[in-house]
């Protein structure tokens, strides 16, 4: 994604706080986005809090404690703006993502019903069947392009079942979500508009003929004893669709890449399958994918930087997972590591509501893939392609294994 640069640095930003780094467009070797980011942001002389002149201009933090602050303290860092560059005034407000507490919780409760253990269990059962079916479809070939043949199918099919959307809409939704997350600034706006229009259409259909799915729940919900207006409903479904169509897909790419490169870790999980739940947590800790912006609510000094009301600030979660002050040997994947406080799902009131479903899908992937294709690697001569965008991702991952 090409980024806009704003070299007119604000007067309150001193030159020694400016870093020529674009979070949406930096050099990545061999698919290792997180390491590439760390090499720049933790290099000697780089301020802990710095100003990037790209994507409208914004602050960024680089330490785990600071990321926790930005994501967990809405009194200083508001969610009313959550994109870089800022979304235009006419864009749909994504509810509850762009609401701060306490208003945020009223709408979050509506969405939470669709991600309860009772709702996730039957979905997980169907996810396992779908994973097996996908793998069996290409296992005998001895190779696949993992992203397009598996990662873009399993979580999206599971999500579409959760919200009762026709699978004939899959291509449109996948392509539109890609535009909304990884397009240019104007393409992102257009992609989000299309997703919002689609979501509003589905809400209107469910209001006329409700079901038991999550979109029907949103369509029927009331806030403060009143029906939710159409604009807000469109924003809620937009959020639901964008998160459900992209996040786990992106995470699966990094997990599969790691396992393809590390046969000892594959063997460890096959010999000790009880380690798989902790492996899921450790891999999420090691490979965070979200870059989360917030808007500064008031003037104050923060770790040597003078933040002004209205400034944007970015919390890159990969810098939490790779922080030596929080984790011992953070670049090493250790399935025996006790991890329970990583910020890969965000933090504070906006911590990802679909975390339970994401964990279930990653666990199913590890169990079923390693059972059916235990010995695999990256196809020789085929470089892994990674993309640095608001959600980091592997865009192409060719895998091979002994045929038959």
N, C-alpha and C positions, 0 to 999 in steps of 0.2 A: 504494500500500500504506500503510495507516495504521500509525503507529509508536507504541510505548509510550514514555512519558517517565518518567524516574526523577529527580525533582528533589532527592532526598536525596543530595547530592554527598558522596563519601567525605571523611573528615577530612584525608587527605593531599593533597587537591586544593585548592589555593588558588583563591579566587574569580576572580583575574585569569587563570586558566588555563581557565575554563569558557566555552564558546561555545554559544550557543543555535542549534545547527545540526543538522538531522536528515538524514543522508545518504540516507535512504530516502524523503524527502518534502520537497523543496525546489522553489522556483519555477523553471521552465524556460521560456524564450522560444524559439519557433520551432524546437524540437527540439534546441537546442544545450546538452545536458546538461553536457558537459565545461567549456564556457565559463562556464555558470551557476555551477558548483561553484567554479571558479577565482576568479570575482569575489568570492565570499564568503571563501574560505580564504586568498587572497593580499591581502585588503584591509588597509590600514594598521591596525596595532594588534592584528591577530590573531596569537596565539602560533604559532610553528612547530609545536609539539606542544601540543594542547589536549584538554580533556575535553568530550565531548558527553554530555548527560544522557539521550539517547534510546536506545531499544533495549537496555535493561538498564544503560546507562551504560558509556562506554568512552573510551579515549584515541584520538587520530588524529594522523597525521603529514601534513605538507604539502609536503615537499621530496623531490626525486628521490633524493638520497643516503640520506634516512631511509627511504623506501619500499624501497630496495635492502637496507638493514639489516634491516628487519622481515621481508622475504621471504627473505632469504638467510642469516640467523643463527639457527638453531634452538636454540642454546645460551641465547639470551636471549628468543627469540620462538618459542614452540612452536605446532605445528599441531594439537595435541590437541583444541583448540576452534577451529572455523573458521566459526561462524555468530554473527550478532547478531540478536536476543538469543541467549544460549547455548542449545544444544539440550538437552532434558531428559535425565536419566540413562538413561531407557529407550529412547532413540532408537538406531538402528543406527549403529555406528561406520563411517564411510566410509573404506574402505581402498583405496589407501594415502594418501589425502588427509590423514587425521588421524594419521598416523604420522610421527615424526621419524627422521632418519638415526640408525643404519644400518638399522633395521628397515624403513624406508620403501622402500629400494632393492630388497629381496627381492621385494616385491610389484609394484613399478614395472616390473621386468624382465618379469614375466608380461604386463602390459599392452602393453609396448613392442613385442612381436612383432607386434601388430596394426597398428602405425603405422610400420613400417619402409618404406623406399622400395619394396621388393618388394611389400609389401601395398598401398601407396597407389597405385601406377601403374595397375593395372587399375580401381581404384575411380575414379580421376580420369578415365579414358576414359569410363566410364559416366556420370559427373557431367556431362561435356561434352554427351553425347547428351541427358541429362535437361534441362539448361539450355536447349538449343535447342528441345526439345519444349515446355517451359513457355512460352517467349517466343513461339513460333509460335502457341500457343494463344490469345493475346490481342493479338498485334501488330496485326492488321487493325482491331481495335476503336478504336485510338488512345488507349486509357487502361487503367489497372489500379490496383488497390490493392496496392502492391508487397509489403507484409509478408505479407498473407494469400494472395496469388496467386503469389508467387515465393519470398520469403525463408523462409517456413515450409514450403516444399516441397523446394527443391533440397538443402540440407544434411541435412534429416531423411531424405529418400529415400536419399541417398548413405550416411548413417550406418546406416540400417536394412539396407541391402544388405551393409555391412561386417560387421554382426553377425548377419546372416541372420534378421531378424525379419519376420513377415508384414506386408505393407502394410495389411492390414485392421486392424492394431493401431495405426495411425498416429494416429487421432483420440484414442484413449484416452491414448496416450503424450504427445502434444502438450499436451492439456488438463491432464494430471497434472503434467507438467514445469512448465507455467505456474503451477500452484498451488504447487508446491514451491519455485519461485524467486521468485514475485511475490505470493504470498498473504499474509495476516496471519501472525503468528508461529505460531498454532495450525494454520492451513491449510498452512503450509510443512511442519510436522511430519507432518501427515496425507498431504500429497503425497509426501513422501519415503518414508513407510511404504508407500504403494501402489506406488511405483516399486520399493522393495526387495522386496515380495512378488512382484511381477511378475518381477523379475530372478531371484529364487530359484526360481520355477517353471520359468523357461527353463533355468537351470543344471541342475535335476533332469532335465529333458527331455534335455539334451545329455549328461549323464552316462549316461543310459540308451541314447542313440543319438547319439554324438558326430559332429560334422562338422569342417570346416576353418575355421570362423569364429572370431571372437575370444571369444565367449561359451563356445564349446567348449574353447578354449585355457584359459580361466579354470577351467572345470569339471574339466579333466583335470590342472591344475597341482598341483605339490607344493612346499611350502616346508620346507626342512630335512628333506627326504625323507619328509614326511607330507602327506597330502591336506589341502587347506584346509577348515576347518570351515564349516558352512552359513551361520552368521551373518556370518563374514568374507567369504565369497563373495557374499552378498547385498549387503554394503556395497560391494564392488568393482564389481558390476554396476550398482548404484545410481549410483555415481560416473560410470561409463561412459555410462549412459543420460542423466543430467542434463547432462553436458558435451556429449555428442553432439547432444542435441535442442535446445539453446538457444544456445550460444555463437556459432556462425557466423551463425545467424539474426539475432542482435542486431547483430553487426558489419556484416552486409550492409545493414541499414537505414541506418546512419550513412554508409556509403560511397555508397549510392544517393542519399541526401539531398544529400551534398556535390556529387556530379556533376550532379544536377538543377539545382543553384543556380549551377554554374560551367561555362558552355559553353566557356570558353577551355581549361580543364583537359581536358574531353572531347576537344576538337579536338587538343590536344597528344598525347593517347594514340592517337587515330586516325591522326594523321600520323606518329607515332613509336612503333609498337607494341612496340619493344624496351624502352621505358620501363616497360612494365606491371609486371614484377617489382619494380622499385624503387618504383613507384606503390603497389603492395600494401603494401610495408613502410612507406612514408610515411603512408598512410592509417591503417594500424594504429597508428602512432606518434601521429598526431593525434587519433584517436578511440578511446582505450582504454575498456573497458567494465566491468572487474572491480573490485569493492571487496572487499579480502581481509583478513579478521580473523585475528589470532593471539592467543595467551595469553602473558602475561609470565611468565617462569620464575623470576625472583628479584628482590629489591629492588635498584634502582639508579637513579641520576640520569641523565636523557637529555635533552639540549638544554633544560635548565632545568626539566624536569618530573621529579617523584619518582615513578617507576613502582614499583608493589608487586607482589609475586608474586601471580598469580591475576587481575590486571587484564587486561581485554581491550584490544587496540589494533588500529586499522584502518589498512591501507595502501591508499589510493585510487589506483589506477594512472593515472586521468586526470591527476593532479597530477604524474606523471612526464612524460607526453607534453607537458605545457604549461609545463615548468619552464625559465625563461630562463637559469638557470645551467648547464643541460645542452644546450639547443638554442637556436640563434640564431633569433629571430622564430618562436617555437614555435607561434603560432596560425596562421601561414601554411603552406599546403600547397605544398611544393616537390618535384616529382618528381625533381629532380636532387640532392636532399639525400642525403648518405651516412648512412644510419641502420642501425646493426647492434647497438645496445645498449639498445633501448627495453624497457620492462617490461610491455608489453601482454599478453604471455603469462605474466606472473608472473616469478619469479626464484628462484634457488637450486635446491635439490633438487626443489622442487615445480613447476618451470617446466612449462607445459602440454605434455603428452605428445602431444597432437593438433595441435601447431603446424604440422607439415608438411602435414597434410590441410587445415587451415584456409587456409593460404597457397594451396594448389592450388585450392581452391574459389573463393576470392576472385579469383584470376588468371583462372579459367575464366569467372566472372561478367563481369569487365571485358572480356575478349576477345569473348565471344558477345553480350552485351548491346549493346556499342558497335557491333558489326558489324551487328546486326539492327535496333536502335533507337538510332541515333546522336544524334538530336535530341529530347530530352525535358526536361520541367520539372515542377515541382510544380503540381498543378491549382489554378488561381486560385480564391480564396475558400475553400479547404480547408486549414485549419491543420494543420501536422505535430504529431502527438501523441507526446510522449516520456514515459518512465516512469523514475523514479529508484528503483532497487531494488538488491539485491546485484549484479545484472548490469544495467547501464544499457541501455535499448533504445528504439527508435522503435516505438511500438505501432500507428501508422497512417501511411501515406505514399502518398497518392493522386498518381499520375503521369499526365501526358498527353503526346501527341506527334501529329504529323500522321498522320491515319488513312490506312490503306491502304499 
